Amino acid sequence: MVTLKISDEVNRKLEEFLALLLLRKGIKIDKKKFVEKAILHTIQDKKFIGKLIKETPLDEDPAWVLLDKPKRWGIKDSSIRIDEHLYR
């Protein structure tokens, strides 16, 4: 078992959320189970990673888009002679 420490504020918000879930929906779930499910869901959510690090996902990054479409540069394949084009 691993102990995970969270701030008092986050713990309070989590307790309030779980209490409201019980009151409004009749769903009772303990903190451990909720946190485990939330973590697994978050790991699968690719958009969350971008939000977490506040960067553009690689598939949307302008540099990667250019590398994916080398014909715009007038060459057939971005893996060939790429240094020539990058370091002119």
C-alpha positions in Angstrom: 0.0 0.0 0.0 1.2 3.5 -0.9 0.2 6.6 1.2 -0.7 9.6 -0.9 -0.8 13.0 0.8 -3.2 15.6 -0.5 -3.7 19.2 0.7 -6.4 19.9 3.2 -8.3 21.9 0.7 -8.4 19.1 -1.9 -9.3 16.6 0.8 -12.2 18.9 1.9 -13.4 19.3 -1.7 -13.3 15.6 -2.2 -15.2 14.9 1.0 -17.9 17.5 -0.1 -18.1 15.9 -3.5 -18.5 12.4 -2.1 -21.1 13.7 0.4 -23.1 15.4 -2.4 -22.9 12.2 -4.5 -24.4 10.3 -1.7 -27.1 12.9 -1.0 -28.2 13.7 -4.5 -27.6 10.3 -6.3 -27.6 7.8 -3.5 -24.2 6.7 -4.5 -21.8 5.8 -1.7 -18.1 5.4 -2.6 -15.1 5.6 -0.4 -12.2 8.0 -1.1 -9.8 5.2 -2.0 -12.1 3.6 -4.6 -13.0 7.1 -6.1 -9.4 8.2 -6.3 -8.3 4.9 -7.9 -11.1 5.2 -10.5 -10.4 8.9 -11.1 -6.7 8.1 -11.7 -7.4 5.3 -14.1 -9.8 7.4 -16.0 -7.4 10.3 -16.2 -4.6 8.2 -17.4 -6.8 7.2 -20.4 -7.9 10.8 -21.1 -5.3 12.0 -23.6 -6.6 15.6 -23.5 -5.9 15.7 -19.7 -2.2 15.2 -20.3 -2.1 18.4 -22.5 -4.0 20.3 -19.8 -1.7 19.0 -17.1 1.5 20.1 -18.8 -0.2 23.1 -20.5 1.4 22.3 -23.8 0.1 21.5 -27.3 -0.3 17.8 -27.9 2.3 16.6 -30.4 -0.2 15.8 -33.1 -1.3 19.4 -33.0 2.1 21.0 -32.6 3.0 23.1 -35.7 6.5 21.6 -35.9 5.2 18.0 -35.9 2.5 18.9 -38.4 5.2 20.2 -40.8 7.2 17.1 -40.3 4.2 15.1 -41.2 3.7 16.9 -44.5 7.2 17.4 -46.0 5.9 18.0 -49.5 5.2 21.6 -48.4 9.0 21.9 -48.1 9.6 20.7 -51.6 11.0 17.3 -50.5 9.5 13.9 -50.6 10.5 12.5 -47.2 11.2 14.5 -44.0 13.6 11.8 -42.7 16.1 12.4 -45.6 18.4 15.4 -45.4 16.3 16.9 -42.6 19.4 18.4 -41.0 20.0 20.4 -44.2 16.6 22.0 -43.9 16.6 22.5 -40.1 20.0 24.1 -39.8 20.2 26.4 -42.9 
